[in-house]
Amino acid sequence: MQTNHHQGVTNFHAYELVDPNAKPGFVNEQDLRTLNVSQEDNSYYASLSAKNEKKTIFYVYRLKGAVKSYETYSDLVVPFFGTGSNHDQDLHHITIDFVFPQEIEPSRYYAFLHDREEGDIHKEPLVVRFTTPTSAMYSLTETRLLFPSAVMSEQRKAAAPATLEKVLEQEERQAKRIAENEQKREQLQQLLPYLTALAGSSCLAMAILRMCHLRGSGNVNKLIHTDPLVLYFIHRLGKKDRYGYFAALYSLVEKGAAKVKLDQAAKRFQNDPDAPDHQLLFTLKRTPDLLAPHENQLILWLFKKLGKKSRTSFAMMNIAGATKKEKDNHRQLLSYRTKHSLFKEGEKEWFHAALQYMKEERLMGDKVIRLLVPILLAVIYLIVLYSYMLDSLSTAAMLIYSIISLGLFLLACRNPAQRWRSLLSLLVSFLAALMLYDPALVKQIALFIAASTLLYLFTPRMTLSSEAAALYADIRIFRKQIRKHGIPVSLPETELDKWAIRSLILKARRHHPLLKEAAEVKTALFSAAPLTFLLLADHNPVSYLEDTWKWSKIASSDSSSGNSSFDGGGFFSSDGGGGGDSGGGGGAD
């Protein structure tokens, strides 16, 4: 029972109506069969056994103080179906009759129906009838009668809080507002298909843009002479993973700012049968006059000078965590965790600087998604909130949706490329739209949100320049060629590492079997192609470092897998190996 506009319910009884043709107000006692009633708070329950048959229930109850009788008029407001949990389904073909204790000329009383549907009111001297096709679940269906004060002859008369004319004006304004809201809902429903079509067309444009990225020069040799760090950023579309710093190291090597060679692994790795015997040692040569800011930051982050006469160098094993043997023996794990944490902090700062450099060079940019996300989420939020107002949802519902949606909006705008943030905001708006009463409006908003979600998913984190887009397509061709044919076996030894590093950072999975046969020239590869030498020995230096961090009980946020397999990041399968600390001194020549 609704609790508004009265002082409580008394004398509640429930009956089965034996004569379904009997009319309320004219029901005889022989037409009724009493049912047992139980009460729980403000809810009343009556039990009636029925199976595959139609039953008619008749309720009788008294509302205390429901009629407010004033000196100039009497006011009766009865909310039959409200917005609470007891009204959790649509009720159809509603008829509400009020029977006066005496006849009243229809011109002397006023009847109003507060309902979402455009119901009908039929006035007679003794009975006023309200009908409405549907009382939508969780929506208000309420009647109001204003009639002469003299009808309630036994009630004490109080001063009216407002004149009858004022009350009638209020009802007229409310009816006008409901009609205007209905008109605005229709206008919104006419607008939404155009917005959905616009979002769909934008999806198509993004798909065509992606298709353009598939067209490259077809010359994979061009990639061999392109900066490996540039290739890495283009392939990942600006997203960081475990191979970023490794691509940057080989970028320095290919620019002549550093050289790389194999060095003996530190003693703790030599004592571990699962660890590799050698590590990559990068040594700075005479630094060029001009290095990009991110390259200088990489040097400050990773490279160290270990002695007066030694050159500044970086040994891969210096950042390794525990070996498999140390992990099994639980030795020195805390120091490795600290080392890993410092490494990740430095990596994050360096990556931000490198990404900023790529943007400044106009190879890629995130302006499109940074512009799209706020506009898209703001439009959806305003549409849903506006629909709540037009559809007469409660202030509490609008407030809850606003708080949650605005919080997610700010979260998504901080990092538009992080998919889960924007998708969560879209999901909340979608669920909020389902709470609307108007099914046609729900359908239109749901379609628009779905189209907007597709548009967001089709929008790349980074848009590429025409040059970068051509390289992106060439990368695809290069990966396909490596998977199918592997690294060409006829390459000079000095060229092997260029192919190896690109196959590694571009995640070309499959190797050519004939390359395994090149193991007979391992001695030459040791000096001329150190990375190729390690990969032929089934040792991926980057994956092995990830394993050592895992063995130090540090979960890498960038690693998609905790095992020591090659993870699709290169063209050989690796069983992992050892990792190292202080691998081979300062790299003095």
N, C-alpha and C positions, 0 to 999 in steps of 0.2 A: 504494500500500500504506500502511496505517496504521502509524505508528511507535510507538504506545504499547504497553506491556506486553511488549515483546520487545527483543532486541539487534540486530535486523537481519534481512534476507532473504538467503538463499543458495539456490543450485541452483534458480533459477526457470526453468521450462519451460512452454511452451504447446503444446497439441495440438488438432487437430480430432477430436472424438469421432465415429468412423465408426459405431459402434453407439449410437444415442441412448438405448437402453434399458438400457445398462450402468449399474451403480450405483457411486458413489464408494466406494472401499475394496475394490472387487471388479472393477476394470477390468483387462483383459488387454492385453498389449503390442500384439496384433494389432488391437485396437479403436481404436488411436490413429494419427494422422498428424501428424508433427512440424511445427510452424510456426516461422518465424524470429522471434526476439524481440530488441527493442532496448530499451535502458534510458536514461532521462533523469532524473537525480536519483533520486527515490524512486518514479518511475512506470515501468511496464513496458508495452511496446507489442508486439502481435503482429498481423501482417497476414494477412488471409484474403479472397480474392476470392469474392464472392457476389452474385447478382442474382436477385431475386424467388424466393428459396428460404430455407429455414430451416436454420441451422447450429448445431451445439452445440460449445462450446469447453470444453476441459478444461485447468485450470491445476494445476501441481504446483510447490510451493516449500517451503522449510524455514524456519521461524521460529527463530532462535537464542535460546535462553534463554527461550522462551515459557512453559514449565512451571516454576513455582517450587515446589520440593519441600522441605517442612519436616519436622521430626521427627514431627509428628502428622497432617499432611495435605499434599496437593499441590494447587496452585492454578493453573488455566489460564484466562487472560482473553484473548480474541481479538476485537479490534474489526474487523469485516468492512467495514462502510461507515461512514464518518465524516462530519464537518461541513465537509470541505474542498471544493476546486473539482472534484476527481475524482468527486464524488457530486453532479452537477449535474442529475440527473433522477430521477424516482421509479423504483424497481425493484420489480417485482411478483412475487408467488408465490415467495417466498424459502424455500429449504429448505437447512438446514445440518446435516450429519451429522458426528459424532465417533465414530471407531472405536477402541475401547480395545485395547491389545496383549494383554489377557487379559480373561476374563469377570469382571465385578464385579456383585454383587447390586445391583439398583437402589436398595435401601434403604440401601446403604453409600456412595452418592455423591449429590451435590446439583448440580442444573443450574439456571441462571438465564439469562433472556433480557432484555437491556436494549434495549428498542425502544419506539418511540412507539405502535405497534399492540399490541393484546392477542394476542400470538402463542401458539403451542402447543408444549409440550415432551413428547416421547414417550421414555420411558426403557426400555431393554432391557439385558440383561447385557453385550452386546458393543457395542451402538450406542446413542447418544442422538441423537435427531433434534429440531431446532428448526425450526419453520415460522412464517412471518409473512406476512400478505397483501401488505403493502407496506412497503418501506423508503423513507420520504419523503426527497426530495432534501435534502442538507445536514443530515440528521439522523443520529444514531448508531444503528447496529444492532450489538450486541455480545453475545457469549456468555461465560458463566463456568461453569467446572466445578470442584467441590471433591470430591476423591476420595482414597482411601487412599494414604498415603505409600509403602507397600510396592510399589505398581505401578511406580513409577520406581526400580527396584532398583539401577540403575547410577549414579544421581545422588547427589551429596553432599548430606547433609541439614543445613539450617541451622535456627537457632531461629526459630520462627514469630513474626512481628511482632504477631500477635494470635491468641488461641485460636480454634478452630473455632467455638465457641459465639458469640464476639464477631463473627466474620465473618458468621455466619448471621443474627445480630441486625441487622447493618448492611444486609444484603440485604433483610431483612424490612421495615426502616424505609424503604429506598428504594422497595420495591414499594408500601408503604402511601402514601408521598408521591406516587408516580405516580398511584395510584388517587384520592387526594384532589385532585390537580391536575386529573384528568379530570372529577371531579365539579364542581369549581369552574369549569372551562371551560364545562360544561353550564349551570351557574347564570348565568354571565356571558352566555351566548348567549340565555338566557331573559330577562335584564334588558335587553339592548341593543335589542330591538324596541320596548320601552316608551320608552326614551330617544329612539329615532329618531322615534317617534310624537309625543313631547313637542316635539321640535325642529320637526317638521312642523306641528304645531298652532300653535306660536309663529310660524312663517312665515305661516300663514294669518291669524293675528291681526295681524301686521305689514302684510299685504296689505290687510286690512279697514281698518286705520288709515290707510293711504295713500289708500284710496278715500274715506275721510271728508275727506281734504284736498282732494278734487276738488269739494267742495260749498262754494260761497261765496255771498255776498250777491247776486252778479250785477251789482252797481253799481260799474262801473269808475271812476266819478267819485270814489268814496271813495278810490281810490288817489291821485288828484291832490291830495288834502288830507292824505295820509299822508307822514310824513318819508321822503324818498328813501333815506336810509341804512338805515332800518328795512326798507324794501322790498328793498333790495339784500341785506341779511343773510338775510332770510326766503327770497328767491329762491335764493340760493347755499347755503342751509342752513349758514351759518357758514364757508364755504370762500372763501379769498381769491383774487381775480384782479385784473386790471389796472384795473378800474373802481371799486374800493373807495374810494380817496381822492377820486375825482371825485364820487362820490355824497355823500361827507362835505362837500365844498366847497359843493355845492348845498343840502345840509341846512342849513348856516349861512346861505346866502342866503335860503332860504324861512322861516327862523326870524327873519329880520331882523337877524342878527348880522353880516352882510356883504352887500355888493352886488357885482354883476358887470357888467362892460362890455367892449366890444372896444377894444383898444389897438393901436397900430402895432407890428408885429414889429420886432425888433432889426435892426441894419444887416446883420449877416451873413446873415440870412434874406432880406432884400431883394435881396441880391446873388445869390441862388440862385433860378433860375426855377421850380424844383420846390417851393419853400417857400411857405407861406401869407403873405398880406400882413398879416394881423391875428392877434391872440392874445387869449385870455380873461384878463382882469385882475380878480382878486378883492380887494376892499378892505374891511377891517374897519370897521364903523360903531361907534358907541358900544356897547361890549360890554355885553350884558345882565348883570344882577347874578349870575345863576346859569347857569353853563355846566357841562355834564357833564365829567368828567375827560378822556374821550377827545377832546372838542372842544377843551379847553384844550391837550391834547397836540398835536392837529392844528395849532393856531395856532402853538405854539412850534416845531413841526417845519417848517412851510412858510412862514409869514408873516414878513416882515421889514419894518423901518422904515428907509427909505433916506435920510431927511433929517429935520431938526428939525421942519419944518413939514408934512412929508408924513405920510400915514397909513400904518399897517401894512398891507402888501399882499402879494399873491402873483401873479406872472405865470406862466402855464403854461409859456412858453418858457424860464423860468429853469432848469428841470430838464431841458431838452432836451440831447441829445447832439449829435453831428456832423450837419451838413446833408449832403445827397447830394453836393453840390459839394466840401465839405471831406473827405468820405470818399474821393471819387475822387482828391483831391490829398493825402491822408494828413496832414492838418493838425490839430494839437492834440488828437489822439485820446486821449492818456494822461490829460489833465486831464478829459476827458469821462467816461472810465472811473471815475476817482476820484469825480466828482460822482454818477454813477449808483450806485456802491457805497454812498455815504453816503445817497442817497435810499432805497435798498432797506432799509438798516438802520433808518432812521426809519420807513419804512412798516411794517416788521415789528412794531416796538414799538407804533406807533399802532393797528395792526389788533388786536393782542392786547388792548389796553385797550378798544377799541370792542366786541370780542366779549365781553369780560368784562362790560361794561355791559349788553349785550343779555341776558346770562344773569341778571344781578342784577335786571333789569326783568321777568324771568320770561317773556320772549317766546319763548325757546328754551333748551334745555339738552342737555347730552351725558351726563347721568348714566346713561341706559339703556345706551348703547354702552360706557361706561367700566365699568359693572358686568358687562355681558354678556361682553366679550372675555376678562377674566381667568378667569371661571367656565368659559366654554366651552373655552378652551385648556387650563385645568388639568384639567378632567374628561377631555378627550380624551387628554392626556398620561398621566394616571394609568391610564386604561383600556388604552392601548397598552403601557405599562410593565408593568402587572399581567399582561397577556396574554403578554408576553415571559417573565415568570417562570413562568406556568402552562404555557407551551408549550416550556419548557426551552431557550430560546435562550441563547447564550453570554453570559457576563458582559461580554465586550468589546462585543458588540452592544448590550446594555442601557446600557453606559457611554457609547458613542458617541451613541446616540439621546438620552440624558439631557442630555449637554453641548449638543448642537445645539438640542434642543427648548427647554431652559431659557433658552439665549441668545436664541432667537427670541421666547420668551414675554416676557422682560423688554423686548425691543425693541418688541413689539406693545403692551404695557401702557403704554409711555411715550406713545404716540400711537395710541389705538385707532381713530381715524377715518381714519388713513392706511391704506388698504385693503391695499397690497402686503405690509405687515408681517404682518398677521394671516393673509392668504392664504398667504404663504410658510410660516408655522408650520403651518397646516392641511395644506399639501401635503407637508411633511416627515413629519408624523404619518401621512398617508395612505400614503406610500411605505414608511414603517417598518412599517405594518400588513401590507403585502403580503409582508413577509419572514417572517411567521408560517407555521408548518407546517399548522395546522388550517384547511382551506379554508372550512368553515362559519363559523369565527370570523372569518376574513379578510373574508368577505362581510358579516357583521353589522357589523363595525367600519367597513368601507368605506361602508356605507349610512348609518351614524350620522354619520360625518365629512361625507359629502355633504349630509345634511340640516342639519348644523350650519353648513356653508359657506353654504347657501341662507339660513339664518336670519340669519347675519352680514350677507350682502349685502342682505337685505330690511330690516335695521335701519338707519334713517337716521342720518347723522352727528349730526344734531340733531333732537330731538323738539320740536315746536312747541306752544305754548299754543293754546287754542281760538280766541283772537283772531287769533293769528299764522296758524293753519291756515286760517281764513276768508280772510285776506289772501293766503295762498299760492294758494288756489283762484281768488281774484279776479285775481291776477297772471296766472294761466293764461288766464283769459277776456280780460284786457286784451291779452296778447300775440297771442291768436288774432284779436282785433278789429283790432289794428294790422296784422297780416299780411294780413288780408282787405280792410280798408277804409282803412288808413292813418290819419294824424292828421286829425281833422275840419277842414275848410277854413273853417268858419264861426266858429272860435274867435277871441276877441279877441286882439290881438297880445301883450298882457301874459300870456296863458295859454299861448301856444305853447311857451315854454321849459319849462313844467311838464310838458307832454306829451312834449317832446323829450328831457328828461333821463331820464324814466321809460322811454321807448322805448329809449333808449341803454343804461341800466344793466340793464334787464330783458331785453335782447337780443331785442327784437321786430324781425324781419328786414325785412319788406317795407314800402315806403312807398306812399302814395297818389299817383298821377300828378298829380292836381289841385294837390297842394302845390307841385309844381314851378312851376306857373303863378303862385304867389304871389310869385315872384321879382320881379314888377313893384313890389311894395311893399318892396323891399329896404331902402330908406332908412329906413323906419319900423322894420323889424326890427333894423337895426343898433343902435339904442338900446334898443328894447323887448324884443327876443328875440335876444340875441347868439349863443346856442348854435344856435338855429334858423338864423340868418344863416350861420354857418359850415357847418352841415350842408347847406344849400341850395347852398353853394359847393363841395360834395363834399369837405369837410375835416372829418375826425373828429379832434379835438384829442388824444384819448387814444391812438388808433392811430398818429397821427403821432409822438408821443413815443416809442412803442415802436420805430418805424422808426429814429428818430435814435439810440436806444441800440443797435440792431442795427448801424447804420452805424458806430458807435464800437467795433464788434467785441465787444459785450457781449450775451450771450444772456440774454434775460429769462426767468426761471424761471416767470413767471406767464403768458407769452404762448403761446398754443397754435399760433401761426403766425408765421413770420418775414416774410411778405410784407406789403405795405401795404394789402391789401384790408380791408374793414370788419369782417371776422371775425364777422359775425352779431351784433355788439354793438349795432346800432342799426337805423335804418330807411332809411338812404341808403347807397349804395355809395360808398366813398372810395378814391381813388387815392393816398392818403397826402398828402404835401406836405413842407413844411419843418418845422423845429423851432427853438427859439430860446433865446437867452441874454439875460438882462437886458432883458426885453421891455417897454420903454416907461416906465422910471423907476419911481418909488415910488408912483405912483397918487395923487398929491396932487390934492385938489379945488381 
